[in-house]
Amino acid sequence: MRAVMTVTGKDIIGILAEVSGKCSELNVNITEVTQSVLQDLFCMIMLVDTGKCSVPLSEFSDIMSRLGQDRGLDIHVMHEAVFDSMYHV
């Protein structure tokens, strides 16, 4: 199952390392990633495969959200189908 993860906030050292480390810890594979830094604003979108995740998607989303809160970031995870339906006209 694929999901879309967004990470936004003030640019700080180690964002990509922490997010990818937590994904690895939970057995989530990052299949695509794009990121930009606009002045001091960090923006990243990841496509992840949660098929072998060690926790349910809702729990993975909560874990990533808490990681973001701890670092002053907004991290959101949503199932790819939800993301697609939001942007399909």
N, C-alpha and C positions, 0 to 999 in steps of 0.2 A: 504494500500500500504506500502511495506517495503522499507527501505533505509539503506545504509551502511554509517556510519559516522566514519572518522578517525581523531584522534587528536594527533599531535606530537609537540614536542618542549622541551625546558628546563623544568625540573621538578620544579614546584612551588606549594605551598600550595593552595588547594582549586580548582584544575582543575576539578576533578570529580563533586564536589559540584556545581560549576558554570555551567558546561555543562548540568548536569542533571536538575538543576534549570531552565535553559532557555528552555529545552525540556518540562518540566512540565508547564511552563508559556504559551507555545504555544500548549499545549495539545498533545504532542508527547510522546508516550509510549516507554520506553527503554525495549526491550525484552531480549537482551543478551549483555554482555559486557565482554571484556577481556582487561587487561592492564598490562604493564610491565614498570619497571624503570631500565634502563641500565646505570649505573653510574649516570649521571645527565640528561639523556635523557628520557623523558616521551613518551610512545606510548600507544594509546588506540584505540580499534576498538569496535564500538557499532552497533548492529542491532536494528533499531528503526521502530516502526509502526506509519506512518504518516497519517493513514486513517482518523483520527479525528483532524488533525492539523488545527489550526485556520487561517493559511495562506497557499498559494500554495507552493509546494515543492521548486520551484526556489527561492522564497522569504525566506523560511526556511533556505535554503542553504546559501543565502547571509547574513542572520542574524547571523548564526553560524560562518561564515567566519569572519565577523566583530568582533564578540566576541573574536575569536581567535587572530585577529590582535591587539585588545586592550590589550591582555594578552601576546603577543609575541609567540603565538602558530599558527600552521597551522591546520585549521579545514576544512575538505572537506566532503560534503554530496552528495551521488549519489544514484539514484534509484537502487534497487536491480537488476533489469533486465540489466542495464548498467554494473554494477559490474560483473554480471554473464557472460555477453557477452565478457567482456575484458579478462576473464580467462578461457573461454571455447574454447577448441581446436577441 
